Amino acid sequence: MKKYPWFEIWFDYQEPPYLLILLPDMQETRFDVYDPLEDRVCHSAKTYEDACSWLWEDEFRRVEGRIGADD
């Protein structure tokens, strides 16, 4: 099973709300946006800022806080 140092949940207000998960690799050199409904990575970015910009363009909002691997 692949490990991640942390992850963030992002959502879009739809009916029902649509969720995506932002997952960095362990070195934080790649940031994947994972779609749990389709069970696939729908976007990859080299930086956290680029991944967030992609999500904001589609009007997603971040759920406050991060979940760490040790939580």
C-alpha positions, -999 to +999 in steps of 0.1 A: +000+000+000+013+034-010+020+059+019+015+096+019+028+121+045-006+139+046-037+145+025-063+171+019-100+168+011-114+192-015-151+196-024-173+213-049-209+223-039-230+201-061-259+178-055-245+157-040-212+174-031-182+162-051-150+153-033-114+150-045-083+141-025-050+159-028-021+134-022+016+143-022+044+118-026+067+113+004+092+139-009+064+163-018+078+166-054+045+154-070+010+162-060-019+140-073-055+149-073-074+116-068-110+111-077-124+084-053-156+079-073-137+071-105-108+054-086-082+073-106-058+103-105-075+131-124-046+156-122-009+157-113+012+187-105+048+193-096+040+218-068+014+222-041+005+256-055-001+243-090-023+215-076-043+241-056-046+264-086-061+236-107-086+228-080-096+265-075-101+269-112-128+243-110-142+260-079-132+234-054-127+244-018-104+228+007-118+212+038-099+229+067-070+209+081-048+180+070-047+145+081-012+132+087+001+097+085+005+095+122-031+107+130 
